[in-house]
């Protein structure tokens, strides 16, 4: 799922990929369901002749070039208000034809999702919902030959209110500039988020796991007294971790265009610091619970591999849920994770504190039955990082796709310590219970069962 909209979901009564025939049919005659900048109705879309192909491409591009939205096919409208149900053909051949038309008539090709909603009494017919996210690759052009002569050489449509307009040359130039700078802007945004979160930490020489995300298309989390009170109550009651038995944040404050949530004593072991930005970005630093050991007369800190994995899964889920559910982000987010010996060993971290002891860091495992360390690392590492691009829904839905994303990131992080693979989770999205210590095994097994994530014995 690449498009989520609180407004449309509230209007329709459910997620676009989970709507029923009755929910769409129930829109007929509802004035509040009138066409808007994110919603359009069509009686039918044949797309069999040049005019039909041009019209379909124009509708799809217009949504992608604006804020995204839904094209609902199978409802007639009068002055934008849906009035009558007119079931359309949902045969596979027809759906494939529409897909081919959109693919060949838009440039760059628009990303969208197709949701056929079948009539229970006639499964071959029903509604078709095309969900189009706002695109970071715009402007998208209609590439079919114009049906009639026009003075407009530029063919870039965009929704304006409930209508479709054509972009001017200035609009197009600006959109192209935005497309080419988006990647650089997003990388810089992620760097700024990391740096600000690191600088907000109290002095520490303890190992840390840091996860940061920033959306491809920024969202917006309004910060008012009312919303702050609501978010604060939620953060102080609900655990940010996967396991419901885990503790929630203990303090929530308002910051510059963000909320800041913390857990634990500032100078204590296992202190958590999280910054939730208004645009849906976020960063979470977590002091990793670690032990100490000695090899060849050299003392070092070590953390259990499954503890790192559990923290990573929880941080990805929580930051994804913030982006989607508080800031209304849809589409993809850029994710970066870093495993660091201490905050100052991060390339953008604070100055080294005058604290002792400052020990090297490695990833090992504790045998909880015999009370001894099981060596995994071949060497210590002061800083390891990994990046990925993920669908925000994959993170926020906390299912198999979350595990797959976490496995990709975890493998890259621990390879810096000489470990080939993060064995507690797998790239196919399953949980490998044999590689979890007893305490973490109970937490992850309970969560996996509620999310129908596959458990390997």
ABEGO torsion letter per residue (X at the ends): XABBBAAAAAAAGEBAAABBAAAAAAABGBAAABBBAABBBBABBAGABAAAAAAAAAAAAAAAABAEEBBBBGBBBBGGBBABBBBBBABAAAAAAAAAAAAAABOBBBBBBBBBBBBAABAABEBBBBBBBBBAAOBBBBABBBABBBABABBBBBBBEABBBBBBAAAAAAAAAAAAAAAAAAAAAAAAAAAAAAAABBBBABBBBBBBBBBABBBBBBBBAAAAAAAAAAAAABBABABAABBBBABBBBBBGBBBBBBEBAABBGBBBBBBBAAGBBBBBBBBBBBBBBBGGBBBBBBBAAAAAAAAAAAAAAAAAAAAAAAGBBEBBBBBBBBBABAAABAABBBBBBBOBBBBBBBBBBBAAAGBBBBABABBBABBBBBBBBBAAAAAAGBAAAAAAAAAAAAAAAAAAGBABBAABBAAGBBBAAABBAAAAAAAAAAAAAAGBBBBX
